[in-house]
Amino acid sequence: MGATGRESDVTGLRVLAVDDEQPALEDLAYLLRADPRIGEVATARDGASALKVLDRAMADGRPVEAVFLDIRMRGLDGVVLGRLLTQFARPPRVVFVTAYEEHAVDAFELKAEDYLLKPVRPERLAEAIRRVCAAVPGGVPGAAADADPGPAGPDAETIPVELAGVTRFVLSSDVRFVEAQGDYARLHTATGSHLVRIPLAALEDRWAGAGFVRVHRSHLVALKHIDELHIDSGRCTVRIGDTEIPVSRRHTRELRDLLVRRARKGRAE
């Protein structure tokens, strides 16, 4: 699979590191090879070379499972290459690695597994690898047993948020409810809230299969985080933690039926 730091029979995650700056590429490849969950590391200096490595790996029957991708590169930049990768029959997971924070929204729209800022810290890279391992269908053969995918599961999505000038990521599985604020949405978790430049309707469409349901024109809630449902004189609300959220009349019956089915399913299991 191109330039690797392991023997071809070693199991683990097969990855490609792409950066047009040789020192940065060497540093990233070194950190990747040091992780026991990584089986093979290929490298490329530009987008065109990356596509050749990916095609060759596919032809050899050992497709690349994740691409750690710089964004600002000469020629084919990382965002364009990331969009091309989504068109693959078996698209590899993408982790953006960049010195620039302003591309976090592009990473979100491309459903990247993570977004690392340079210089890459080993602990953040380890978290990105954990997310990739959790997302790869069927798991990663030979990955270390302590590489626990955590409670997020493979369907959790990472959302870039700005906090005190620093881009951080929130897992969708940690979001309890979402509140519309104009063209923005505020994500509420157990530890705080984050304003993101994403309309509530867009999150409703993307997270419908992850247990989120619209209960009001301004609220989207995670069913698993609902603690109580109250109906009093025709007025319906749900309680999530210490927060009471209104439920519109047109959503009341649907929400009640969803909660009943969820409870029955839980008892059956």
Secondary structure, 3 states (H helix, E strand, C coil): CCCCCCCCCCCCEEEEEECCCHHHHHHHHHHHHCCCCEEEEEEECCHHHHHHHHHHHHHCCCCCCEEEEECCCCCCCHHHHHHHHCCCCCCCEEEEEECCHHHHHHHHHCCCCEEEECCCCHHHHHHHHHHHHHHCCCCCCCCCCCCCCCCCCCCCCEEEEEECCEEEEEEHHHCCEEEEECCEEEEECCCCEEEECCCHHHHHHHCHHHCEEEEECCEEEEHHHCCEEEEECCEEEEEECCEEEEECHHHHHHHHHHHHHHHHHHHHC
